[in-house]
Amino acid sequence: MEPPPETEEDYFAAAYEEELAMEEEARAAAEAPAAAPMDTAEPSEADKPKGVFDWRERDDFGKRLVPEESRAKTVHDRRKEQKLQAPGAAVPDESVGLLRLPPHNVPSIPVTLADGSRRHAAIARSGTLEMRSSQLLSRPVDEMLREIDEDVVQDDEDVEMTSERGDGALWVDRYAPTSFPHLLSDERTNRDVLRAIKDWDPHVFRKAAPAPPRVPQYRPTQQSYSSQRSSNFSSSGGRRYDAPKRLNARRGEPPQREYKKFSPKKDKKPFVPEAPKATRGDDGRPLKRVILLAGEPGTGKTTLAHVLARQAGYSVREVNASDERSAAKLEDAVRTASSNRTLSSDRPTLLVLDELDGADGQQAVACLVRMAQAELPSKKKSSEKRASLFGLKEEEKTTTKKRKGPPPLRRPVICVCNDLYAPSLRQLRDVALVFQLRKPTVPRRLAQRLRSVADSEGVASSPAALATLADAADGDVRAAIGSLQFAVTASGDRKDAAKVTKAILQAAQSATKDRSADEPELFTRLFKVGEPKPKKINHEDGVKLIPPKPLLVELAQSSAQRIVDGVLENYGKCERRQPDSLDAASKLLDDLSVADQFIGTAFGKDCFSALPYAAAAAGLSAHSLYSVDSPPLMKRPTDRIFRSERQKHSSALCSLDDSRARYGGQLKLGCSVLALDVCASLRRLVLKPGSVRPVNPDLLRQPEREALDNAAGRLAANGLTFERDLSFPKPDEPPRPFKFRLRPDVASVSLFADAAEEPLSDVLRQTLARKVLVEKARRRERAEADKRREQKPIKKRQSVAPVDAETLLKKAAAKVRTPAQPQRRGFSFSSWQTSNKRAPPPKATAKRKAQEQLERASRPAYAVQYKFKKGHTNAVRREVTLEDLLA
Amino acid sequence: MLWVDKHRPTALEKLSYHAELGERLGSMAEDGDIPHLLFYGPSGAGKKTRVQCLLKALYGAGAEKQRLEHREFKTPTNKTIEVTTVASNYHIEMNPSDAGNNDRFVVQEVIKEIAQSGSVLAKTGAQKKGPAFKVILMVEVDRLSRQAQAGLRRTMEKSSSACRLVMICTNPSKVIDPIRSRCLGIRIAAPSEEEIVGVLHEVCEKERLTLPDELAARIAKSSGRNLRRAILALEECKVAQYPFNPSMPVPQPDWEVYIKAIAQDICREQSPARLVATRDKLYELLAKCIPADVILKELCAELVSKLDDELKPQVMACAAFYEHRVQQGSKEIFHLEAFVAKFMVIYKKFMDAMFA
């Protein structure tokens, strides 16, 4: 997409659409003076990426830059920035240049010079400066500058970072960035997110979206470099990927296959130069309608969302974990956001869903995914036409239609979460445009921010102390500013530099997050000879060295299971070439075994204090036996594949066990017995290979038919059948139009090392599948018939058969009220009473029979006609006594 | 239907071996009262067959009418657990290990439910003849978590008027002592090879086949005194070729073949690289639900058969040691790999000494 931010720091956010054109102008402007002989040392611009400003390092702290062409560009910058900073800025004369630290009272943009050092250019508002490429520098620069300076508006209420939020506000809130240049998060990500929001412009504002970014030449190497770097140093924090694109790019493999592989996805994604592809649908909305920002706390996700939304011309409506986020509420929010403009501003509303991975996020996510996929209702033009033809009725119809489904998104939605891989976000990840914010903040920039905060609070502090604090915060801006406020308050006197410095240093010490090391980092340490180097920290009186945490402490703070797993995973790669390598392996594995024993004890006996010992046993053993000078790249421990495989197989076995019991009436055997003894035999017993020709079943000979019938009977008795395999074929597999597999999947459980299944043609499999179906139906029928035969004698023995209409009729006639005895159903144990009940001796003696005959003769004619129709019905059957009918 | 299922005896008198035990169970059933029972013995010895026979002797043919029930339980944490039970009017069979970590809850819930309905029956006096209790059949008790077992013991005593527990396991040492002391332990030993040969002949007689003695003996031997496996192998032989050929190959389970291949690899090369390669194979075995102790036992047997006598005790001791660790630990792969590494070290040292 773009080069890493070190080489391209000149974002001009608001003026994005014009950037391309402007840049061309800028280049023309810059090259014009370069052609003149006034500066022969001008490096050629051609081999630099566009947009890199060739600042010369002739600036002093806070001094103005001298070279002519540079100044021309500054002016040019300012011109562009005036769109960024609408109200304009007060620019003291001497700050029009490059500063080492960002001026706290003036907005600034960071710029990286050709030698890699960073400067900040103050943003000034210029007046009506006409600038066209042909007329550029037609007037002397000094004149133009003077013009600008005169036009400067002395109005810094919006520029001043301090918003009027009262004295009591936390500094964290008071100095929260309010505009794009103040953001501390990684600039490339900022820009990408802004672009994503701006992608909505055609739909929301009815204007053209920004042009797609250019693709510089050297991109691939840079990309692979930055993706391999460990996260905490990576300054190129943002990453953007498209799930569907990845899917398409890999020959249509199902996404599961992606997960199965060990290596993290980002390494695998081949670099695809951003070809011009359709990111927008026909309706002007981008295809990815939800933006998902993920990152650790304090990396500025929420701030980014708010600032960018405002930057792109939206007003923000935030829904966070404190609000109810049921599906209905969310739909409501989306509806109002897409229809209304708020009273306070004329801007369209952008929805920010904060803290989405929280406990109640799941519902919201599901709802959001549905809304993101919903299409806009059918084209307005046609509906309008029809509306004009048929009057209001059609209008009503469309509105009711709209109400039924989830409302489609008409405005961008930004979701914010900490953990991108939270299970509740799984669906959303595929639909959303994902940006991951790493701890991006270079400590130096954070230190600068602290400094400007301190300055505007009137705190006397030393830059070194602030730098220490920034280091200690480890990328968490919120924590750093919080600690600063705490320190200043604790010092008592904010003017006393010594006191404040001391307090800040103390705060830095306590602010050091008690975090366990990053896992790959820890493993690198385990497998590296010696102790890691002490950390350098700038201190008042020189550099202070902070020794690393003792290995044991670090181990004890990490998860024991991950360490044991990780050591097992990684030790093979750190092998030293030596004769006793096998001994070392054996020793290490023995220690791992001990460690696992501890873990087993910890979880089996609820004795969790054993866990640190497990970590120590594994970690120290690995460190002493397998540390090398330069450890290779560490893999994260992954036994996920193993687990998922095991899960798959054991569920197949369980379902085999169940279906054996259900369809064949076999005893349940348990999974391990099935795996050990039965599965392989079942697979081989299906059909003797070669015994039946793979032809149309009508053409089979008698013995072949018998063999097939036997096979079908055997399959049905074990609850097995063949089913169409709808999974994607493996790349090296010959294409088979109809692929049938045994279900439950006995074959894959019992076959090892990719051994081939017994050959059985798909035609035969299909035939068998049909036969099994028939066989099952036959069995079911037989079972039902058996049941009926069983139930009959019981009914005879019972004194009252509730559905026996004839007896009831008799009873009714005899006006004998017999209490309807409800037959117990339901749980097996409650029903055994009735069925087991010894039937009372039949009372129908001869005497009684005679009486009945008598009754029948003298039966009064009732109005109720009663006819029993035999047949099958799906209706719910209920026992009805004749009394019910008569009442 | 598989022969194993088809020819499974359903009455205590028809059991082909352990006749004495069958008699004892029969007299117990005749008496109409049984204590809590714990059947234990190796796989394929006929534990469950005997339990089913006992149930039939107790309750008559009604105990054979079994149905499958999916039951849901709700834990206090509002998690739903689904367990499949097999039940007749007189008993309920469950595999508590299906419930995973929440087995304690499921076990207690089932027992309580039965204890309650049982007491109702006792009051109404509906049960005139036959035992006045129901049977809870629990299989794979050795996989029951410790908490569940602990939860079982008091419930067992309190509800003994309404129900009896019949438990089945392969490894009684994994059942906690308090439970073992509350049960009558019944050991079902694996049938001897002669007994297996006898059963195979019986089966063939029923199927009207002629089975050469030699083949029967070979099947019995390769089955490792597991009757289920022997009958399955017999059926496979029949499908592969009939009339039988005395020297025809006896089918082996694929996992056994795979373990043999692993053993061969280990003996051929001892190096860390081989160790890592072996790990993947072990993972595959474990993923296909082959229990770790079976892997270890089989691997050890296979390795020992290839070894010099001098090394055998060492390797056996080693295997025993790591099997113990497997039982105590949480993940099997560490111990299996540790065993393989240890074996490599021992074997390599021996070979080096021999050729040096």
Boltz contact constraints between the chains, C-beta under 6 A:
constraints:
  - contact:
      token1: [A, 572]
      token2: [B, 276]
      max_distance: 6.0
  - contact:
      token1: [A, 575]
      token2: [B, 272]
      max_distance: 6.0
  - contact:
      token1: [A, 581]
      token2: [B, 272]
      max_distance: 6.0
  - contact:
      token1: [A, 582]
      token2: [B, 344]
      max_distance: 6.0
  - contact:
      token1: [A, 582]
      token2: [B, 345]
      max_distance: 6.0
  - contact:
      token1: [A, 583]
      token2: [B, 345]
      max_distance: 6.0
  - contact:
      token1: [A, 585]
      token2: [B, 272]
      max_distance: 6.0
  - contact:
      token1: [A, 585]
      token2: [B, 275]
      max_distance: 6.0
  - contact:
      token1: [A, 585]
      token2: [B, 341]
      max_distance: 6.0
  - contact:
      token1: [A, 586]
      token2: [B, 341]
      max_distance: 6.0
  - contact:
      token1: [A, 586]
      token2: [B, 342]
      max_distance: 6.0
  - contact:
      token1: [A, 586]
      token2: [B, 345]
      max_distance: 6.0
  - contact:
      token1: [A, 589]
      token2: [B, 337]
      max_distance: 6.0
  - contact:
      token1: [A, 589]
      token2: [B, 338]
      max_distance: 6.0
  - contact:
      token1: [A, 589]
      token2: [B, 341]
      max_distance: 6.0
  - contact:
      token1: [A, 590]
      token2: [B, 338]
      max_distance: 6.0
  - contact:
      token1: [A, 592]
      token2: [B, 334]
      max_distance: 6.0
  - contact:
      token1: [A, 593]
      token2: [B, 325]
      max_distance: 6.0
  - contact:
      token1: [A, 593]
      token2: [B, 334]
      max_distance: 6.0
  - contact:
      token1: [A, 593]
      token2: [B, 335]
      max_distance: 6.0
  - contact:
      token1: [A, 593]
      token2: [B, 338]
      max_distance: 6.0
  - contact:
      token1: [A, 596]
      token2: [B, 329]
      max_distance: 6.0
  - contact:
      token1: [A, 596]
      token2: [B, 330]
      max_distance: 6.0
  - contact:
      token1: [A, 596]
      token2: [B, 331]
      max_distance: 6.0
  - contact:
      token1: [A, 596]
      token2: [B, 334]
      max_distance: 6.0
  - contact:
      token1: [A, 597]
      token2: [B, 325]
      max_distance: 6.0
  - contact:
      token1: [A, 597]
      token2: [B, 328]
      max_distance: 6.0
  - contact:
      token1: [A, 597]
      token2: [B, 329]
      max_distance: 6.0
  - contact:
      token1: [A, 599]
      token2: [B, 330]
      max_distance: 6.0
  - contact:
      token1: [A, 600]
      token2: [B, 328]
      max_distance: 6.0
  - contact:
      token1: [A, 600]
      token2: [B, 329]
      max_distance: 6.0
  - contact:
      token1: [A, 600]
      token2: [B, 330]
      max_distance: 6.0
  - contact:
      token1: [A, 642]
      token2: [B, 283]
      max_distance: 6.0
  - contact:
      token1: [A, 642]
      token2: [B, 287]
      max_distance: 6.0
  - contact:
      token1: [A, 645]
      token2: [B, 287]
      max_distance: 6.0
  - contact:
      token1: [A, 646]
      token2: [B, 287]
      max_distance: 6.0
  - contact:
      token1: [A, 649]
      token2: [B, 288]
      max_distance: 6.0
  - contact:
      token1: [A, 649]
      token2: [B, 289]
      max_distance: 6.0
  - contact:
      token1: [A, 650]
      token2: [B, 289]
      max_distance: 6.0
  - contact:
      token1: [A, 653]
      token2: [B, 289]
      max_distance: 6.0
  - contact:
      token1: [A, 658]
      token2: [B, 84]
      max_distance: 6.0
  - contact:
      token1: [A, 661]
      token2: [B, 68]
      max_distance: 6.0
  - contact:
      token1: [A, 661]
      token2: [B, 86]
      max_distance: 6.0
  - contact:
      token1: [A, 662]
      token2: [B, 68]
      max_distance: 6.0
  - contact:
      token1: [A, 666]
      token2: [B, 5]
      max_distance: 6.0
  - contact:
      token1: [A, 667]
      token2: [B, 48]
      max_distance: 6.0
  - contact:
      token1: [A, 668]
      token2: [B, 86]
      max_distance: 6.0
  - contact:
      token1: [A, 670]
      token2: [B, 140]
      max_distance: 6.0
  - contact:
      token1: [A, 671]
      token2: [B, 289]
      max_distance: 6.0
  - contact:
      token1: [A, 672]
      token2: [B, 291]
      max_distance: 6.0
  - contact:
      token1: [A, 673]
      token2: [B, 43]
      max_distance: 6.0
  - contact:
      token1: [A, 675]
      token2: [B, 289]
      max_distance: 6.0
  - contact:
      token1: [A, 675]
      token2: [B, 290]
      max_distance: 6.0
  - contact:
      token1: [A, 677]
      token2: [B, 228]
      max_distance: 6.0
  - contact:
      token1: [A, 677]
      token2: [B, 229]
      max_distance: 6.0
  - contact:
      token1: [A, 680]
      token2: [B, 253]
      max_distance: 6.0
  - contact:
      token1: [A, 680]
      token2: [B, 254]
      max_distance: 6.0
  - contact:
      token1: [A, 681]
      token2: [B, 232]
      max_distance: 6.0
  - contact:
      token1: [A, 681]
      token2: [B, 236]
      max_distance: 6.0
  - contact:
      token1: [A, 684]
      token2: [B, 236]
      max_distance: 6.0
  - contact:
      token1: [A, 685]
      token2: [B, 239]
      max_distance: 6.0
  - contact:
      token1: [A, 688]
      token2: [B, 239]
      max_distance: 6.0
  - contact:
      token1: [A, 717]
      token2: [B, 1]
      max_distance: 6.0
  - contact:
      token1: [A, 749]
      token2: [B, 288]
      max_distance: 6.0
  - contact:
      token1: [A, 750]
      token2: [B, 254]
      max_distance: 6.0
  - contact:
      token1: [A, 751]
      token2: [B, 254]
      max_distance: 6.0
  - contact:
      token1: [A, 752]
      token2: [B, 254]
      max_distance: 6.0
  - contact:
      token1: [A, 752]
      token2: [B, 258]
      max_distance: 6.0
  - contact:
      token1: [A, 828]
      token2: [B, 87]
      max_distance: 6.0
  - contact:
      token1: [A, 829]
      token2: [B, 117]
      max_distance: 6.0
  - contact:
      token1: [A, 830]
      token2: [B, 117]
      max_distance: 6.0
  - contact:
      token1: [A, 832]
      token2: [B, 89]
      max_distance: 6.0
  - contact:
      token1: [A, 833]
      token2: [B, 126]
      max_distance: 6.0
